[in-house]
């Protein structure tokens, strides 16, 4: 039987709380979703899009060990032990701080941010570091003001390596999260024109990403993309906070330098110089952008103090690594008469990730899937530049040899209007308006990529294609 994640007195003290009752189960985890809560978890009643206090009783019905609630919460029949705090977000942050503090001195913490590639890099790190010791990372993209505390609060004391993903939409949001995580290594995957609706320039975005170095532990390392035009800016910020810098990319002065990259339809073969040695490894994910992120992973593993042989061993895990759902996962869907290849990129989108996804789609051989279809939803938070950035995707669409493009959202109308008539699929104001047109025109032998920002709700189109073609 595994050890409890938290003792009762320990978690109450960490939250700065008052105990109301005693749990009848050992504490096995924490959850903010009563629907997916596992028996033994503490339900955290956050106030976000919905007030979590509405679901406390449902959480206990599913087997919650306890619930973290506001002091004023009125206990209901059937409720179990309560951890009462003035503010549940502050309480979960206190638990997170205690979880970070109880790690052993030998433990290594990596924080990951960047305009593109945070989640994929986090998942690569999880796979690689798990070969070297007990590794903890968020299951989903829990990278905001409540997601980072929740990730840390769920971290077992026996963790050898922790990987923390940190995102932002505005300046100043990364600082409290990186200071909470206190990473030994901080990665900035890249800086791109994302969230331009909230920033005056891409340089301002770079400065916001550079905030991650403010939480680096003394003697820590920043792993930075030397191919990015904002490298010098990021490097200066890192050194100003006393961090060493490990660079990655194709630049001749990179510490982790790509020497060879062979792109295939479902894997990438990479050779890289890493310090004074060479690493040759396979990545079971297509696309040059994925290969670049893997270089950052190699740099981080070594920056954590692992020797060269351990780094080689860890990178071997990427031979079985696949992109996460919604971020490039590929499914062969078989229906009557044959199959289609579905590329699910429905979780997020920005100009850089759109171009990268289209480039990766073009690697699928036409000999197996003759026709290429792109179903694209609005890229959000781009401000006044949004129409031009959407219309500016046309060269990437043409370079990828896309035969038919369906678009959803007011900004994607700019791309639709620039497409040649032969490539124009249906345009709709919302993704709901595309479902019928897409499912009617996709046929056996097609590669179909669905991509858009999370708020564009492209997921239902993915679900509709799965339903029509009978699942994987």
C-alpha positions in Angstrom: 0.0 0.0 0.0 1.4 3.4 -1.0 2.2 6.1 1.6 -0.5 8.8 2.2 0.3 12.0 0.2 -0.4 14.1 3.3 -1.1 13.5 7.0 -4.2 15.2 8.3 -2.4 17.6 10.8 0.3 18.2 8.2 -2.1 19.4 5.4 -4.2 21.5 7.8 -1.1 23.2 9.1 0.3 23.8 5.5 -3.0 25.4 4.4 -3.0 27.7 7.4 -6.4 26.3 8.2 -8.8 25.1 10.9 -9.8 21.5 11.0 -13.5 20.7 11.1 -13.8 16.9 11.8 -11.4 14.0 11.0 -11.2 12.1 7.7 -12.0 8.4 7.6 -9.7 7.8 4.6 -6.0 8.4 4.1 -5.3 11.4 1.9 -4.2 10.2 -1.5 -4.3 13.3 -3.6 -6.1 16.6 -4.3 -8.7 17.4 -6.9 -10.6 20.5 -8.1 -13.2 18.5 -10.2 -15.8 16.6 -8.2 -16.7 14.6 -11.3 -13.3 13.0 -11.7 -12.4 12.8 -8.1 -10.9 9.6 -6.9 -11.6 8.1 -3.4 -9.2 9.5 -0.8 -8.6 12.8 -2.5 -9.1 16.2 -0.9 -11.6 18.3 -2.9 -10.4 21.9 -3.3 -13.4 24.2 -3.6 -11.9 26.9 -5.8 -13.9 29.9 -7.0 -13.2 30.2 -10.7 -15.7 29.9 -13.6 -17.9 28.1 -11.1 -17.9 28.2 -7.3 -16.5 24.9 -6.2 -18.4 25.1 -3.0 -21.5 24.0 -4.9 -19.9 20.6 -5.5 -18.5 19.8 -2.0 -21.3 17.4 -1.2 -20.9 15.7 -4.6 -17.2 15.3 -3.9 -17.9 13.5 -0.6 -20.4 11.3 -2.3 -17.6 10.2 -4.6 -15.3 9.3 -1.7 -13.4 12.5 -0.9 -11.2 12.2 2.2 -11.9 15.9 3.0 -12.6 19.2 1.4 -10.8 22.5 1.5 -13.5 25.2 1.9 -14.0 28.8 2.9 -14.5 29.5 6.6 -18.1 30.5 5.9 -19.1 27.3 4.2 -22.1 25.7 5.8 -21.6 22.0 6.4 -24.3 19.8 4.8 -25.6 16.4 5.7 -23.2 13.8 4.3 -20.2 16.1 4.3 -17.0 14.8 5.8 -14.0 16.4 7.3 -13.4 20.1 6.3 -10.3 22.2 6.1 -11.5 25.7 6.6 -9.5 28.7 5.3 -10.2 32.3 4.6 -9.5 31.7 0.9 -9.2 28.3 -0.8 -6.7 29.5 -3.4 -4.4 30.9 -0.7 -4.9 27.6 1.2 -3.9 25.5 -1.8 -0.9 27.8 -2.3 0.1 27.1 1.3 0.0 23.4 0.7 2.0 23.8 -2.5 4.7 25.8 -0.6 4.9 23.1 2.0 5.2 20.4 -0.7 8.1 22.2 -2.3 9.8 22.7 1.0 9.6 19.0 2.0 11.5 17.7 -1.1 14.9 16.3 -0.3 18.0 18.4 -1.1 18.8 15.9 -3.9 15.5 16.6 -5.7 15.6 18.6 -9.0 12.8 20.9 -10.1 12.4 22.1 -13.7 10.0 24.9 -14.7 8.9 25.2 -18.3 7.5 28.2 -20.1 7.4 29.6 -23.6 5.0 30.8 -26.3 4.9 27.4 -27.9 5.7 23.9 -26.8 5.3 24.1 -23.0 3.1 21.0 -22.7 5.0 18.8 -25.2 8.3 19.7 -23.5 6.8 19.0 -20.1 5.7 15.6 -21.3 9.1 14.8 -22.8 10.7 15.7 -19.6 8.3 13.5 -17.7 9.1 10.5 -19.9 12.9 11.1 -19.8 13.3 11.9 -16.1 11.1 8.9 -15.1 14.0 6.7 -16.3 16.2 8.4 -13.7 14.0 8.5 -10.6 10.5 9.1 -9.3 9.1 12.0 -11.4 6.1 14.3 -10.8 4.4 16.5 -13.4 0.9 17.8 -14.0 -1.4 15.4 -15.9 -2.9 18.3 -17.9 -1.8 21.9 -18.7 -2.2 23.0 -15.2 0.0 26.1 -15.7 -1.9 29.1 -14.2 -2.5 30.7 -10.9 -4.4 27.7 -9.5 -2.9 25.0 -11.7 0.7 25.4 -10.5 -0.2 25.3 -6.8 -2.4 22.3 -7.4 0.5 20.5 -9.2 2.9 21.2 -6.4 0.3 20.3 -3.7 -0.1 16.9 -5.4 3.7 16.2 -5.4 4.8 13.3 -3.2 7.6 14.0 -0.7 9.6 11.1 -2.4 9.8 13.0 -5.7 13.3 13.0 -7.3 12.4 15.2 -10.3 9.5 17.6 -10.6 8.4 19.3 -13.8 6.2 22.4 -13.5 4.6 24.0 -16.5 4.0 27.8 -16.2 1.9 29.9 -18.5 0.8 33.5 -18.7 -1.5 35.9 -20.5 -0.3 39.1 -18.9 3.0 40.6 -17.6 3.7 39.7 -13.9 1.8 36.4 -13.9 4.8 34.1 -14.0 6.7 35.8 -11.1 4.6 34.4 -8.2 4.4 31.0 -9.8 8.1 30.6 -10.4 8.9 31.8 -6.9 6.4 29.2 -5.6 8.1 26.4 -7.7 11.7 27.5 -7.0 13.1 25.6 -9.9 16.7 24.5 -10.2 16.3 24.7 -14.0 14.0 27.0 -16.0 13.3 26.4 -19.7 12.0 29.0 -22.1 11.1 27.1 -25.3 10.7 30.1 -27.5 9.2 33.6 -27.8 6.6 34.2 -30.5 3.8 36.8 -31.2 1.3 35.2 -28.8 -1.1 37.2 -26.5 -0.4 40.3 -28.5 -3.8 41.6 -27.4 -2.2 42.0 -23.9 1.2 43.2 -24.9 2.6 46.2 -26.8 5.3 44.1 -28.6 6.9 40.7 -28.9 9.8 42.2 -26.9 7.4 42.8 -24.1 6.3 39.1 -24.4 10.0 38.1 -24.1 10.3 40.1 -20.9 7.2 38.4 -19.5 8.6 35.0 -20.3 11.9 36.0 -18.8 10.1 36.4 -15.4 10.6 32.6 -14.9 14.3 33.2 -14.0 13.2 35.2 -10.9 12.4 32.0 -9.1 15.5 30.0 -10.0 17.4 28.6 -7.0 20.9 29.9 -6.3 23.3 28.1 -8.7 20.4 27.3 -11.1 20.4 27.2 -14.8 18.2 28.8 -17.6 17.8 26.7 -20.7 17.2 29.0 -23.6 16.6 28.8 -27.4 19.6 30.4 -29.1 17.8 30.3 -32.5 15.2 32.7 -31.2 15.7 36.4 -32.0 15.1 37.3 -28.3 17.8 35.0 -26.9 20.1 37.8 -25.9 17.3 39.5 -24.0 16.5 36.3 -22.2 20.1 35.5 -21.5 20.7 39.0 -20.0 17.7 38.5 -17.6 18.9 35.1 -16.6 22.5 36.3 -15.8 21.1 39.3 -13.9 19.5 36.8 -11.5 22.7 34.8 -11.1 21.6 31.9 -13.3 24.0 30.1 -15.6 22.7 29.7 -19.2 22.5 26.5 -21.4 21.6 27.3 -24.9 20.0 25.0 -27.5 19.2 25.1 -31.2 21.2 25.0 -34.4 23.5 28.0 -33.8 27.2 26.9 -33.8 27.7 28.2 -30.3 24.8 26.3 -28.7 25.6 24.0 -25.8 23.0 21.5 -27.1 23.4 21.8 -30.9 21.3 20.0 -33.5 23.7 18.3 -35.9 21.3 16.2 -37.9 17.5 16.0 -38.0 15.7 13.5 -40.3 12.0 14.2 -40.4 9.6 11.4 -41.0 5.8 11.1 -41.1 5.6 9.7 -37.6 9.1 10.0 -36.1 12.2 12.1 -36.1 15.8 11.0 -35.9 18.1 13.4 -34.2 21.8 13.8 -33.6 23.0 16.5 -31.3 26.2 17.7 -29.7 25.7 18.1 -26.0 28.8 19.6 -24.3 31.7 17.5 -25.4 29.6 14.5 -26.5 27.1 13.5 -29.1 23.6 12.1 -28.5 21.8 10.1 -31.2 18.1 9.4 -30.4 14.7 8.9 -32.0 11.6 10.9 -31.2 8.3 9.2 -31.9 6.7 12.5 -32.9 6.9 14.3 -36.3 8.0 17.9 -36.8 11.0 20.1 -36.5 9.4 22.0 -33.7 9.2 18.8 -31.6 12.9 18.1 -32.4 13.8 21.6 -31.1 11.9 21.1 -27.9 13.8 17.8 -27.4 17.1 19.7 -27.4 15.8 21.7 -24.5 15.0 18.5 -22.7 18.6 17.2 -23.1 19.9 20.5 -21.8 17.7 20.4 -18.8 18.6 16.8 -17.9 22.3 17.6 -17.9 21.7 20.9 -16.0 20.1 18.9 -13.2 23.5 17.4 -12.6 23.2 14.1 -14.4 26.2 12.7 -16.2 26.4 12.2 -19.9 25.6 8.5 -19.8 22.5 9.2 -17.7 21.4 11.8 -20.2 21.8 9.4 -23.1 19.8 6.8 -21.1 17.0 9.3 -20.3 16.7 10.6 -23.9 16.0 7.0 -25.0 12.5 7.4 -23.6 11.6 9.7 -26.5 11.6 6.7 -28.9 8.1 5.9 -27.6 7.0 9.4 -26.9 3.9 10.7 -28.7 2.3 14.1 -28.8 -0.4 14.6 -26.2 -4.1 14.6 -27.1 -5.2 17.9 -28.6 -1.5 18.8 -29.3 -0.7 16.8 -32.4 -1.9 13.3 -31.4 -2.5 11.2 -34.5 -5.2 8.6 -34.9 -6.0 6.2 -37.8 -9.8 6.1 -37.9 -11.2 3.2 -39.8 -14.7 3.4 -41.3 -16.5 1.6 -44.0 -14.2 1.2 -47.0 -10.9 2.5 -45.4 -9.3 4.9 -43.1 -8.5 8.6 -42.5 -5.6 10.0 -40.5 -6.9 12.5 -37.9 -4.4 14.9 -36.4 -5.8 16.4 -33.2 -4.4 19.9 -32.6 -7.6 21.2 -31.1 -6.3 22.4 -27.7 -4.4 25.5 -28.6 -3.2 27.7 -31.5 -1.1 30.7 -32.4 0.7 31.8 -35.5 3.9 29.9 -34.7 2.2 26.6 -33.7 -0.2 26.8 -36.7 2.8 27.0 -39.1 4.6 24.2 -37.2 1.5 21.9 -37.3 1.0 22.5 -41.0 4.7 21.7 -41.7 4.3 18.5 -39.7 1.1 17.6 -41.5 3.0 17.8 -44.8 5.2 14.9 -43.7 2.4 12.5 -44.1 3.0 10.6 -47.4 0.3 11.1 -50.1 0.9 7.5 -51.1 -1.0 6.5 -48.0 -3.3 9.5 -47.5 -3.6 11.3 -50.9 -5.6 14.4 -49.7 -4.8 16.9 -47.0 -7.5 18.8 -45.2 -7.0 21.5 -42.6 -9.8 22.6 -40.3 -8.7 25.8 -38.6 -10.3 27.9 -35.9 -9.5 31.4 -34.7 -6.3 32.0 -32.9 -7.3 34.2 -29.9 -5.7 37.0 -27.9 -3.8 38.5 -30.9 -5.3 42.0 -30.6 -5.5 44.4 -33.6 -3.0 42.3 -35.6 -5.4 39.3 -35.6 -6.9 39.6 -39.1 -3.5 40.0 -40.7 -1.9 37.2 -38.7 -4.7 34.9 -39.8 -4.6 35.9 -43.4 -0.8 35.5 -43.2 -1.1 31.8 -42.7 -1.7 31.3 -46.5 2.0 30.7 -47.4 2.2 28.0 -44.7 -1.0 26.4 -46.1 0.4 26.4 -49.6 3.8 25.1 -48.5 2.1 22.2 -46.7 0.2 21.3 -49.9 -3.2 21.5 -48.2 -5.9 20.6 -50.7 -9.0 21.9 -48.8 -9.2 24.4 -45.9 -12.3 24.8 -43.6 -12.2 27.8 -41.3 -14.2 28.9 -38.2 -14.3 32.3 -36.5 -14.4 36.0 -37.5 -10.6 36.2 -37.8 -10.2 33.1 -39.9 -12.4 34.8 -42.5 -9.3 36.7 -43.5 -7.6 33.4 -44.4 -10.7 32.0 -46.1 -11.0 35.1 -48.4 -7.3 34.8 -49.5 -7.5 31.1 -50.3 -7.8 30.1 -54.0 -11.3 29.0 -54.8 -10.2 25.4 -55.3 -8.9 25.2 -51.7 -11.8 27.0 -50.1 -13.9 24.7 -47.9 -16.7 26.1 -45.8 -16.3 29.1 -43.5 -18.5 29.5 -40.4 -18.7 32.0 -37.6 -18.3 29.3 -35.0 -16.9 25.7 -35.0 -20.5 24.4 -34.6 -21.3 25.7 -38.0 -18.4 23.6 -39.5 -19.3 20.2 -38.2 -21.8 19.1 -40.9 -19.7 20.5 -43.7 -16.5 18.8 -42.5 -18.0 15.4 -41.8 -19.8 15.5 -45.2 -16.6 16.2 -47.2 -14.0 14.1 -45.4 -13.5 10.8 -47.2 -11.4 7.7 -46.9 -7.8 8.4 -47.7 -7.8 11.9 -46.2 -5.4 13.4 -43.7 -7.4 15.8 -41.6 -5.8 18.3 -39.1 -8.1 20.2 -36.7 -6.5 23.1 -34.9 -7.6 26.3 -33.1 -7.4 28.1 -29.8 -9.1 26.4 -26.9 -11.8 29.1 -26.9 -12.6 28.4 -30.5 -14.0 25.0 -29.5 -12.6 22.8 -32.2 -12.8 19.7 -30.0 -16.4 18.9 -31.2 -15.2 18.6 -34.8 -12.6 16.0 -33.7 -15.4 14.1 -31.8 -17.6 14.3 -34.9 -14.9 12.8 -37.1 -14.3 10.0 -34.6 -18.0 9.2 -34.5 -18.4 9.1 -38.2 -15.3 6.9 -38.8 -16.0 4.5 -35.9 -13.2 5.4 -33.5 -9.5 4.5 -33.6 
